[in-house]
């Protein structure tokens, strides 16, 4: 009962997605000594290894010259990939202003900007990279993010995805909320990817629906 009341109070405090993710960043709620973006962003993480391999294959095989990283988080592992593709134009986006300020201070040679992908359209690039984000969103926010990515006119989307897992709704705000998401299943309607692994898929954004109908939570 006490834990339930605590969750309700936190949800009421986190009135926006920015509030929710900022709370995790400021307090290092994942408790990882290496990165505030969680264990999936550690240099020794299997997710990082798979992401770097997928990024390299996509950049080399699809003539990618510009990359939007949504969200960039604390930029813990991305330099490992970027140092192998020196000609790639990189843009890091995150919803939390403190993350952007900290990244700019630590990496003055890189470009970082604040962006709420559920409300704003990112700039046009060859590839949008979206790792471990959509699983933290309710249905309406997943739909809005995918529509805004398509509206950007960007060519490709490389995103983490839980193939075959039924999509189950969750509260828009809450304590450490995360659920499996398969964007190819209802209500999202993403097409078959160009290729996929157990963890990541590559899509042409022009093949995505222009609009996705999801009833937003009250």
DRENDREN-806063 format. One line per 10 residues: number of its first residue (from 1); their letters; for each residue x, y, z of N, C-alpha, C, O. Coordinates in Angstrom, 3 decimals. Layout:
REM residues N
NUM) a) X,Y,Z,X,Y,Z,X,Y,Z,X,Y,Z  ...
This chain:
REM residues 218
1) xxxxxxxxxx) 0.834,-1.207,0.000,0.000,0.000,0.000,0.865,1.253,0.000,0.586,2.215,-0.715  1.922,1.229,0.813,2.815,2.385,0.905,3.512,2.636,-0.428,3.646,3.784,-0.853  3.957,1.567,-1.089,4.624,1.718,-2.381,3.668,2.262,-3.428,4.071,3.067,-4.267  2.426,1.843,-3.398,1.430,2.335,-4.341,1.178,3.825,-4.134,1.079,4.576,-5.105  1.074,4.256,-2.890,0.867,5.673,-2.603,2.068,6.491,-3.069,1.906,7.590,-3.599  3.275,5.955,-2.870,4.480,6.649,-3.315,4.478,6.815,-4.824,4.834,7.877,-5.334  4.076,5.768,-5.543,4.035,5.832,-7.003,3.051,6.885,-7.483,3.325,7.606,-8.442  1.909,6.972,-6.821,0.905,7.966,-7.191,1.429,9.374,-6.963,1.232,10.252,-7.803  2.094,9.599,-5.833,2.640,10.917,-5.539,3.712,11.322,-6.539,3.756,12.476,-6.966  4.585,10.376,-6.921,5.621,10.677,-7.901,5.002,10.977,-9.259,5.438,11.895,-9.954
11) xxxxxxxxxx) 3.986,10.203,-9.640,3.330,10.425,-10.919,2.689,11.807,-10.981,2.721,12.469,-12.019  2.110,12.235,-9.869,1.503,13.572,-9.838,2.561,14.654,-9.959,2.314,15.703,-10.555  3.747,14.406,-9.394,4.824,15.392,-9.461,5.405,15.486,-10.868,5.751,16.572,-11.333  5.510,14.342,-11.541,6.083,14.315,-12.878,4.989,14.625,-13.892,4.383,13.718,-14.463  4.744,15.902,-14.109,3.652,16.318,-14.979,4.021,16.224,-16.451,3.129,16.256,-17.298  5.270,16.114,-16.779,5.708,16.024,-18.160,6.754,14.934,-18.286,7.313,14.477,-17.288  7.015,14.520,-19.513,8.083,13.555,-19.747,9.431,14.132,-19.324,10.291,13.414,-18.814  9.607,15.423,-19.537,10.861,16.053,-19.112,11.056,15.896,-17.602,12.153,15.573,-17.147  9.995,16.123,-16.830,10.081,15.947,-15.375,10.514,14.526,-15.025,11.383,14.307,-14.181  9.886,13.576,-15.696,10.134,12.176,-15.376,11.579,11.775,-15.652,12.230,11.182,-14.792
21) xxxxxxxxxx) 12.088,12.093,-16.845,13.454,11.693,-17.191,14.505,12.540,-16.477,15.606,12.063,-16.200  14.171,13.783,-16.180,15.105,14.623,-15.429,15.313,14.082,-14.021,16.423,14.129,-13.492  14.250,13.570,-13.415,14.363,13.019,-12.070,15.341,11.837,-12.046,16.142,11.702,-11.121  15.266,11.013,-13.043,16.180,9.868,-13.114,17.621,10.310,-13.325,18.542,9.747,-12.734  17.813,11.326,-14.174,19.171,11.783,-14.461,19.793,12.473,-13.248,20.935,12.195,-12.883  19.035,13.371,-12.631,19.578,14.121,-11.494,19.935,13.208,-10.328,20.971,13.382,-9.686  19.081,12.248,-10.063,19.305,11.378,-8.918,20.050,10.105,-9.235,20.252,9.271,-8.352  20.470,9.935,-10.497,21.117,8.692,-10.929,20.319,7.492,-10.408,20.856,6.620,-9.725  19.025,7.469,-10.747,18.130,6.456,-10.203,18.485,5.032,-10.640,18.066,4.065,-10.004  19.261,4.904,-11.730,19.689,3.567,-12.128,20.790,3.045,-11.206,21.024,1.838,-11.135
31) xxxxxxxxxx) 21.463,3.952,-10.505,22.488,3.547,-9.558,23.737,2.987,-10.196,24.459,2.214,-9.565  24.010,3.364,-11.442,25.196,2.835,-12.117,26.351,3.822,-11.970,26.171,5.008,-12.248  27.524,3.373,-11.544,28.645,4.295,-11.337,29.260,4.825,-12.625,29.985,5.819,-12.599  28.981,4.173,-13.750,29.599,4.589,-15.016,28.748,5.568,-15.804,29.275,6.511,-16.394  27.432,5.355,-15.823,26.561,6.166,-16.666,25.209,6.378,-16.011,24.657,5.460,-15.405  24.675,7.586,-16.131,23.346,7.881,-15.600,22.243,7.446,-16.548,21.063,7.566,-16.220  22.606,6.948,-17.708,21.610,6.494,-18.682,21.199,5.047,-18.471,20.375,4.525,-19.222  21.762,4.386,-17.459,21.347,3.035,-17.131,22.309,1.974,-17.631,23.196,2.268,-18.433  22.143,0.740,-17.163,23.088,-0.329,-17.475,23.192,-0.642,-18.959,24.220,-1.145,-19.411  22.141,-0.351,-19.727,22.185,-0.587,-21.166,23.073,0.374,-21.920,23.242,0.241,-23.132
41) xxxxxxxxxx) 23.648,1.350,-21.217,24.576,2.298,-21.834,26.004,2.133,-21.331,26.877,2.930,-21.675  26.247,1.118,-20.531,27.611,0.837,-20.078,28.479,0.382,-21.250,27.985,-0.226,-22.200  29.760,0.679,-21.174,30.674,0.315,-22.258,30.763,-1.198,-22.441,31.031,-1.669,-23.546  30.541,-1.963,-21.374,30.626,-3.414,-21.466,29.263,-4.072,-21.688,29.134,-5.290,-21.562  28.248,-3.272,-22.018,26.901,-3.794,-22.193,26.751,-4.506,-23.534,27.314,-4.081,-24.543  25.986,-5.593,-23.529,25.674,-6.279,-24.774,24.845,-5.426,-25.705,24.991,-5.511,-26.924  23.969,-4.597,-25.140,23.178,-3.685,-25.975,24.062,-2.680,-26.701,23.815,-2.351,-27.861  25.085,-2.199,-26.020,26.011,-1.262,-26.659,26.776,-1.953,-27.775,26.937,-1.392,-28.858  27.242,-3.146,-27.523,27.960,-3.897,-28.554,27.078,-4.095,-29.784,27.520,-3.866,-30.910  25.838,-4.518,-29.575,24.923,-4.737,-30.689,24.606,-3.430,-31.418,24.498,-3.411,-32.644
51) xxxxxxxxxx) 24.459,-2.344,-30.667,24.130,-1.060,-31.275,25.273,-0.555,-32.146,25.035,-0.066,-33.250  26.498,-0.665,-31.672,27.643,-0.209,-32.462,27.773,-1.023,-33.739,28.035,-0.468,-34.807  27.593,-2.333,-33.639,27.665,-3.183,-34.828,26.584,-2.814,-35.833,26.848,-2.743,-37.033  25.358,-2.575,-35.344,24.260,-2.210,-36.235,24.482,-0.836,-36.862,24.211,-0.645,-38.047  24.971,0.116,-36.079,25.244,1.449,-36.617,26.310,1.401,-37.699,26.153,2.020,-38.751  27.374,0.683,-37.457,28.440,0.586,-38.456,27.932,-0.034,-39.750,28.226,0.462,-40.838  27.171,-1.113,-39.633,26.634,-1.755,-40.826,25.680,-0.850,-41.588,25.677,-0.846,-42.819  24.876,-0.088,-40.870,23.919,0.817,-41.517,24.632,1.969,-42.206,24.306,2.306,-43.344  25.590,2.571,-41.538,26.322,3.695,-42.117,27.078,3.260,-43.370,27.066,3.955,-44.386  27.727,2.118,-43.288,28.518,1.640,-44.418,27.646,1.139,-45.570,28.003,1.305,-46.736
61) xxxxxxxxxx) 26.512,0.530,-45.249,25.710,-0.098,-46.287,24.629,0.769,-46.894,24.030,0.392,-47.901  24.361,1.941,-46.295,23.241,2.764,-46.772,23.633,4.225,-46.996,22.775,5.108,-46.986  24.897,4.474,-47.192,25.385,5.823,-47.516,24.866,6.868,-46.533,24.332,7.904,-46.931  25.031,6.581,-45.257,24.585,7.499,-44.209,25.682,8.515,-43.921,26.812,8.152,-43.597  25.331,9.798,-44.043,26.290,10.867,-43.785,25.895,11.744,-42.592,26.693,12.555,-42.122  24.663,11.578,-42.108,24.214,12.368,-40.955,23.357,11.504,-40.055,22.576,10.675,-40.523  23.514,11.711,-38.742,22.861,10.871,-37.735,22.248,11.734,-36.643,22.913,12.609,-36.088  20.968,11.483,-36.333,20.314,12.091,-35.180,20.125,11.018,-34.131,19.472,10.006,-34.387  20.690,11.227,-32.953,20.650,10.280,-31.846,19.566,10.727,-30.874,19.734,11.724,-30.172  18.437,9.983,-30.829,17.276,10.371,-30.028,16.840,9.193,-29.169,16.199,8.279,-29.687
71) xxxxxxxxxx) 17.158,9.174,-27.879,17.839,10.211,-27.106,19.334,9.914,-27.012,19.767,8.766,-27.107  20.105,10.977,-26.823,21.556,10.805,-26.708,21.968,10.416,-25.294,23.063,9.888,-25.097  21.095,10.673,-24.287,21.477,10.379,-22.906,22.767,11.086,-22.543,23.030,12.186,-23.028  23.568,10.472,-21.700,24.793,11.140,-21.248,25.989,10.877,-22.166,27.129,11.176,-21.811  25.714,10.301,-23.376,26.756,10.177,-24.408,27.903,9.286,-23.935,29.057,9.494,-24.312  27.581,8.303,-23.114,28.641,7.497,-22.504,29.388,6.631,-23.509,30.617,6.566,-23.485  28.643,5.959,-24.402,29.284,4.992,-25.303,29.381,5.441,-26.742,30.193,4.897,-27.490  28.593,6.408,-27.159,28.549,6.818,-28.565,29.920,7.212,-29.133,30.171,6.949,-30.310  30.826,7.837,-28.342,32.151,8.153,-28.892,32.894,6.937,-29.442,33.692,7.074,-30.369  32.643,5.743,-28.882,33.282,4.535,-29.398,32.912,4.302,-30.859,33.744,3.880,-31.662
81) xxxxxxxxxx) 31.656,4.581,-31.192,31.221,4.441,-32.582,31.695,5.600,-33.442,32.204,5.386,-34.541  31.535,6.817,-32.960,31.833,7.990,-33.782,33.301,8.092,-34.164,33.621,8.626,-35.227  34.196,7.595,-33.327,35.612,7.680,-33.661,35.972,6.803,-34.859,37.026,6.986,-35.467  35.103,5.854,-35.199,35.360,4.996,-36.356,34.746,5.532,-37.643,34.991,4.989,-38.721  33.935,6.611,-37.537,33.307,7.226,-38.724,33.512,8.732,-38.648,32.552,9.464,-38.405  34.735,9.218,-38.848,35.039,10.639,-38.620,34.273,11.599,-39.523,34.135,12.771,-39.170  33.774,11.158,-40.657,33.062,12.066,-41.554,31.576,12.156,-41.301,30.869,12.872,-42.011  31.085,11.439,-40.297,29.641,11.415,-40.028,29.219,12.636,-39.216,29.807,12.926,-38.174  28.201,13.348,-39.692,27.649,14.493,-38.955,26.715,13.975,-37.875,25.734,13.291,-38.168  27.022,14.305,-36.622,26.266,13.793,-35.478,25.494,14.908,-34.799,26.021,16.000,-34.587
91) xxxxxxxxxx) 24.209,14.620,-34.451,23.382,15.520,-33.661,22.770,14.708,-32.522,22.062,13.730,-32.765  23.041,15.111,-31.282,22.493,14.426,-30.121,21.323,15.192,-29.543,21.434,16.388,-29.276  20.190,14.511,-29.346,18.982,15.147,-28.826,18.524,14.446,-27.552,18.595,13.222,-27.437  18.053,15.247,-26.600,17.474,14.696,-25.381,16.447,15.682,-24.845,16.505,16.879,-25.128  15.504,15.156,-24.065,14.433,15.989,-23.527,14.859,16.745,-22.275,14.209,17.719,-21.893  15.946,16.310,-21.625,16.358,16.888,-20.339,17.407,17.985,-20.560,18.488,17.693,-21.074  17.120,19.231,-20.188,18.077,20.316,-20.417,19.428,20.091,-19.746,20.464,20.440,-20.311  19.426,19.501,-18.529,20.694,19.263,-17.833,21.596,18.316,-18.605,22.815,18.485,-18.607  21.012,17.324,-19.260,21.798,16.399,-20.069,22.470,17.145,-21.213,23.653,16.944,-21.484  21.720,17.993,-21.872,22.280,18.760,-22.992,23.405,19.673,-22.511,24.459,19.746,-23.143
101) xxxxxxxxxx) 23.188,20.364,-21.403,24.221,21.261,-20.871,25.478,20.490,-20.481,26.591,20.920,-20.783  25.303,19.353,-19.810,26.459,18.558,-19.398,27.212,18.002,-20.596,28.443,18.014,-20.613  26.487,17.515,-21.599,27.147,16.979,-22.790,27.907,18.054,-23.550,29.009,17.814,-24.043  27.320,19.231,-23.643,28.023,20.336,-24.326,29.312,20.695,-23.605,30.325,20.996,-24.238  29.270,20.663,-22.281,30.459,21.002,-21.500,31.547,19.948,-21.652,32.727,20.282,-21.751  31.158,18.679,-21.672,32.138,17.590,-21.739,32.630,17.322,-23.161,33.746,16.843,-23.363  31.776,17.640,-24.149,32.119,17.323,-25.541,31.870,18.553,-26.418,30.928,18.565,-27.211  32.701,19.577,-26.283,32.455,20.837,-27.000,32.525,20.707,-28.520,32.027,21.579,-29.232  33.119,19.660,-29.018,33.195,19.476,-30.456,31.980,18.832,-31.072,31.921,18.680,-32.292  30.996,18.443,-30.258,29.785,17.800,-30.737,28.573,18.718,-30.568,28.596,19.650,-29.763
111) xxxxxxxxxx) 27.537,18.450,-31.319,26.324,19.261,-31.261,25.236,18.519,-30.491,24.910,17.375,-30.810  24.677,19.177,-29.475,23.594,18.627,-28.676,22.480,19.662,-28.563,22.736,20.846,-28.346  21.234,19.196,-28.713,20.071,20.084,-28.635,18.962,19.404,-27.847,18.843,18.179,-27.844  18.142,20.228,-27.171,16.982,19.689,-26.463,15.863,19.422,-27.462,15.620,20.218,-28.369  15.182,18.288,-27.280,14.072,17.917,-28.160,13.123,16.987,-27.409,13.558,16.038,-26.756  11.832,17.264,-27.507,10.796,16.342,-27.049,10.216,15.694,-28.294,9.410,16.307,-28.994  10.615,14.466,-28.579,10.221,13.821,-29.823,8.729,13.543,-29.888,8.202,13.302,-30.974  8.033,13.570,-28.756,6.586,13.371,-28.771,5.834,14.634,-29.164,4.635,14.581,-29.440  6.529,15.773,-29.191,5.881,17.047,-29.498,6.556,17.837,-30.617,5.965,18.770,-31.161  7.783,17.468,-30.961,8.556,18.254,-31.911,9.120,17.378,-33.026,9.397,16.195,-32.830
121) xxxxxxxxxx) 9.281,17.979,-34.187,9.833,17.276,-35.345,11.331,17.537,-35.409,11.747,18.695,-35.436  12.152,16.493,-35.433,13.601,16.695,-35.509,14.020,17.141,-36.913,13.227,17.038,-37.849  15.241,17.630,-37.074,15.715,18.009,-38.398,15.908,16.789,-39.291,15.998,15.658,-38.813  15.970,17.036,-40.575,16.132,15.948,-41.536,17.571,15.444,-41.538,18.516,16.227,-41.633  17.720,14.143,-41.434,19.031,13.493,-41.477,18.899,12.206,-42.293,17.796,11.806,-42.666  20.026,11.573,-42.561,19.976,10.281,-43.246,19.455,9.184,-42.324,18.718,8.301,-42.763  19.839,9.239,-41.032,19.493,8.162,-40.108,19.119,8.712,-38.746,19.876,9.478,-38.149  17.949,8.321,-38.253,17.573,8.555,-36.856,17.859,7.274,-36.089,17.428,6.190,-36.481  18.590,7.414,-34.993,18.911,6.279,-34.133,18.140,6.443,-32.827,18.261,7.466,-32.153  17.344,5.427,-32.472,16.465,5.520,-31.303,16.621,4.251,-30.465,15.968,3.241,-30.727
131) xxxxxxxxxx) 17.478,4.313,-29.473,17.808,3.150,-28.650,17.143,3.257,-27.276,17.298,4.256,-26.574  16.401,2.212,-26.906,15.848,2.071,-25.550,15.033,3.279,-25.112,15.192,3.766,-23.992  14.165,3.762,-25.988,13.318,4.900,-25.642,11.840,4.546,-25.686,11.116,4.810,-24.726  11.378,3.949,-26.788,9.946,3.737,-26.975,9.351,2.819,-25.922,8.151,2.878,-25.655  10.177,1.971,-25.322,9.677,1.085,-24.273,9.325,1.835,-22.987,8.683,1.278,-22.097  9.745,3.095,-22.889,9.407,3.921,-21.725,8.167,4.792,-21.972,7.773,5.570,-21.103  7.563,4.662,-23.141,6.444,5.525,-23.523,5.119,4.775,-23.470,5.064,3.565,-23.693  4.041,5.520,-23.167,2.693,5.003,-23.350,2.378,4.979,-24.846,3.150,5.501,-25.651  1.264,4.384,-25.217,0.923,4.226,-26.633,0.904,5.559,-27.380,1.474,5.679,-28.465  0.240,6.563,-26.788,0.104,7.840,-27.480,1.457,8.487,-27.737,1.656,9.104,-28.783
141) xxxxxxxxxx) 2.389,8.355,-26.799,3.711,8.959,-26.977,4.558,8.193,-27.988,5.325,8.799,-28.736  4.428,6.860,-28.020,5.107,6.083,-29.062,4.616,6.525,-30.436,5.413,6.786,-31.337  3.291,6.606,-30.586,2.707,6.999,-31.864,3.171,8.391,-32.286,3.534,8.605,-33.442  3.159,9.337,-31.344,3.574,10.702,-31.655,5.042,10.754,-32.061,5.408,11.474,-32.990  5.882,9.991,-31.367,7.310,9.969,-31.694,7.535,9.435,-33.100,8.308,10.016,-33.862  6.875,8.341,-33.457,7.057,7.756,-34.789,6.561,8.697,-35.886,7.197,8.827,-36.932  5.436,9.347,-35.647,4.899,10.291,-36.635,5.856,11.472,-36.817,6.097,11.902,-37.945  6.401,11.998,-35.722,7.332,13.126,-35.832,8.629,12.731,-36.521,9.213,13.535,-37.248  9.085,11.506,-36.301,10.274,11.044,-37.022,10.008,10.994,-38.520,10.845,11.411,-39.320  8.840,10.480,-38.895,8.503,10.431,-40.319,8.370,11.830,-40.894,8.835,12.086,-42.005
151) xxxxxxxxxx) 7.743,12.740,-40.157,7.550,14.108,-40.639,8.868,14.842,-40.873,8.916,15.813,-41.628  9.925,14.382,-40.231,11.223,15.048,-40.393,11.764,14.938,-41.806,12.627,15.721,-42.205  11.262,13.964,-42.573,11.794,13.731,-43.899,13.081,12.936,-43.890,13.716,12.754,-44.929  13.470,12.459,-42.705,14.673,11.643,-42.600,14.475,10.325,-43.351,13.349,9.870,-43.550  15.577,9.733,-43.757,15.499,8.572,-44.647,15.316,7.247,-43.912,14.493,6.424,-44.314  16.074,7.035,-42.840,16.100,5.735,-42.179,15.904,5.882,-40.674,16.242,6.906,-40.079  15.343,4.819,-40.072,15.220,4.727,-38.618,15.848,3.416,-38.172,15.465,2.343,-38.637  16.817,3.510,-37.267,17.387,2.336,-36.598,16.945,2.412,-35.146,17.340,3.320,-34.414  16.117,1.448,-34.731,15.512,1.537,-33.396,15.509,0.181,-32.717,15.405,-0.858,-33.369  15.626,0.208,-31.389,15.435,-1.017,-30.615,13.954,-1.378,-30.641,13.087,-0.503,-30.623
161) xxxxxxxxxx) 13.677,-2.688,-30.685,12.301,-3.148,-30.838,12.175,-4.555,-30.287,13.084,-5.371,-30.439  11.048,-4.839,-29.647,10.810,-6.153,-29.034,9.873,-6.956,-29.919,8.663,-6.977,-29.693  10.425,-7.611,-30.919,9.613,-8.293,-31.930,8.779,-9.414,-31.305,9.287,-10.264,-30.575  7.482,-9.384,-31.617,6.588,-10.447,-31.194,5.973,-10.278,-29.824,5.111,-11.068,-29.438  6.392,-9.268,-29.077,5.817,-9.048,-27.747,4.520,-8.255,-27.872,4.513,-7.203,-28.512  3.436,-8.723,-27.287,2.190,-7.952,-27.329,2.385,-6.581,-26.674,3.062,-6.455,-25.654  1.786,-5.573,-27.275,1.881,-4.222,-26.720,0.848,-4.029,-25.625,-0.354,-4.145,-25.864  1.320,-3.736,-24.430,0.453,-3.522,-23.274,0.605,-2.079,-22.820,1.721,-1.606,-22.607  -0.505,-1.383,-22.671,-0.474,0.021,-22.257,0.082,0.154,-20.846,0.041,-0.788,-20.055  0.607,1.348,-20.543,1.101,1.629,-19.208,0.817,3.086,-18.872,0.534,3.874,-19.774
171) xxxxxxxxxx) 0.884,3.464,-17.599,0.664,4.863,-17.232,1.674,5.774,-17.910,2.826,5.394,-18.124  1.235,6.970,-18.244,2.131,7.898,-18.937,3.280,8.316,-18.032,4.395,8.525,-18.510  3.032,8.440,-16.754,4.073,8.801,-15.794,4.046,7.796,-14.651,2.981,7.315,-14.264  5.201,7.486,-14.121,5.244,6.544,-13.022,6.675,6.260,-12.612,7.608,6.890,-13.110  6.845,5.319,-11.710,8.162,5.011,-11.177,8.809,3.900,-12.006,8.324,2.769,-12.015  9.881,4.213,-12.689,10.671,3.251,-13.462,9.799,2.447,-14.410,9.959,1.231,-14.522  8.873,3.117,-15.097,7.985,2.427,-16.006,8.723,2.036,-17.282,9.433,2.854,-17.867  8.559,0.802,-17.707,9.101,0.316,-18.967,8.347,-0.947,-19.348,8.070,-1.798,-18.502  8.015,-1.061,-20.634,7.338,-2.260,-21.121,7.876,-2.602,-22.500,8.362,-1.729,-23.219  7.789,-3.867,-22.865,8.166,-4.265,-24.217,7.273,-3.554,-25.223,6.079,-3.357,-24.994
181) xxxxxxxxxx) 7.883,-3.172,-26.349,7.145,-2.532,-27.426,7.555,-3.156,-28.754,8.745,-3.273,-29.047  6.567,-3.559,-29.562,6.810,-3.995,-30.933,6.049,-3.045,-31.840,4.826,-3.126,-31.946  6.765,-2.153,-32.489,6.109,-1.107,-33.280,5.484,-1.650,-34.561,4.788,-0.918,-35.264  5.726,-2.933,-34.875,5.086,-3.531,-36.043,3.698,-4.069,-35.715,2.925,-4.398,-36.614  3.385,-4.157,-34.423,2.078,-4.649,-33.998,1.151,-3.474,-33.675,1.623,-2.362,-33.439  -0.188,-3.717,-33.664,-1.114,-2.656,-33.281,-0.780,-2.133,-31.887,-0.345,-2.893,-31.021  -0.986,-0.817,-31.669,-1.678,0.111,-32.565,-0.759,0.937,-33.455,-1.196,1.961,-33.980  0.513,0.531,-33.650,1.497,1.427,-34.264,1.647,1.264,-35.774,1.827,2.262,-36.473  1.582,0.067,-36.288,1.520,-0.129,-37.730,2.803,0.098,-38.497,2.752,0.448,-39.676  3.957,-0.088,-37.868,5.214,0.041,-38.598,5.342,-1.093,-39.611,4.866,-2.201,-39.363
191) xxxxxxxxxx) 5.978,-0.825,-40.748,6.137,-1.865,-41.768,7.214,-2.870,-41.378,7.880,-2.723,-40.353  7.370,-3.888,-42.211,8.483,-4.817,-42.026,9.796,-4.050,-42.216,9.906,-3.225,-43.123  10.782,-4.318,-41.371,12.046,-3.592,-41.503,12.884,-4.100,-42.676,12.636,-5.181,-43.212  13.858,-3.318,-43.055,14.833,-3.735,-44.062,15.583,-4.954,-43.543,15.806,-5.920,-44.272  15.965,-4.895,-42.286,16.554,-6.034,-41.586,16.343,-5.824,-40.095,16.044,-4.720,-39.642  16.502,-6.893,-39.352,16.370,-6.777,-37.903,17.163,-7.875,-37.224,17.480,-8.902,-37.824  17.478,-7.637,-35.960,18.050,-8.644,-35.084,17.066,-8.844,-33.935,15.930,-8.374,-34.004  17.490,-9.534,-32.886,16.631,-9.704,-31.712,16.405,-8.395,-30.980,15.502,-8.288,-30.151  17.230,-7.394,-31.289,17.230,-6.166,-30.485,16.961,-4.905,-31.298,16.338,-3.972,-30.793  17.413,-4.861,-32.532,17.319,-3.649,-33.335,16.734,-3.942,-34.714,16.864,-5.046,-35.243
201) xxxxxxxxxx) 16.083,-2.917,-35.283,15.562,-3.017,-36.640,15.857,-1.756,-37.417,15.990,-0.675,-36.844  15.959,-1.904,-38.744,16.211,-0.761,-39.632,15.024,-0.616,-40.576,14.635,-1.566,-41.255  14.453,0.594,-40.608,13.285,0.878,-41.443,13.524,2.080,-42.349,14.356,2.938,-42.054  12.779,2.131,-43.461,12.656,3.343,-44.259,11.504,4.148,-43.676,10.376,3.660,-43.607  11.779,5.360,-43.264,10.739,6.143,-42.594,9.598,6.514,-43.536,8.471,6.725,-43.090  9.877,6.596,-44.820,8.811,6.922,-45.772,7.753,5.836,-45.834,6.642,6.082,-46.303  8.086,4.616,-45.360,7.124,3.515,-45.366,6.194,3.533,-44.152,5.225,2.775,-44.111  6.476,4.384,-43.166,5.652,4.446,-41.964,4.342,5.195,-42.250,4.285,6.022,-43.160  3.290,4.902,-41.471,2.050,5.664,-41.624,2.270,7.151,-41.339,3.075,7.526,-40.487  1.539,7.978,-42.070,1.632,9.430,-41.829,0.998,9.809,-40.498,1.430,10.769,-39.862
211) xxxxxxxx) 0.001,9.084,-40.077,-0.687,9.317,-38.812,-0.948,7.974,-38.143,-1.153,6.964,-38.818  -0.939,7.968,-36.812,-1.263,6.769,-36.046,-2.331,7.154,-35.039,-2.130,8.057,-34.227  -3.467,6.468,-35.090,-4.592,6.810,-34.214,-4.500,6.031,-32.904,-4.648,4.809,-32.880  -4.254,6.756,-31.827,-4.222,6.187,-30.491,-4.985,7.120,-29.582,-4.762,8.331,-29.599  -5.891,6.563,-28.782,-6.631,7.391,-27.837,-5.712,7.749,-26.681,-5.260,6.857,-25.963  -5.420,9.047,-26.478,-4.506,9.424,-25.389,-5.111,9.181,-24.024,-6.330,9.229,-23.854  -4.250,8.919,-23.047,-4.715,8.732,-21.670,-5.136,10.072,-21.073,-4.597,11.120,-21.427  -6.087,10.021,-20.182,-6.530,11.233,-19.493,-5.720,11.439,-18.216,-5.944,12.410,-17.492
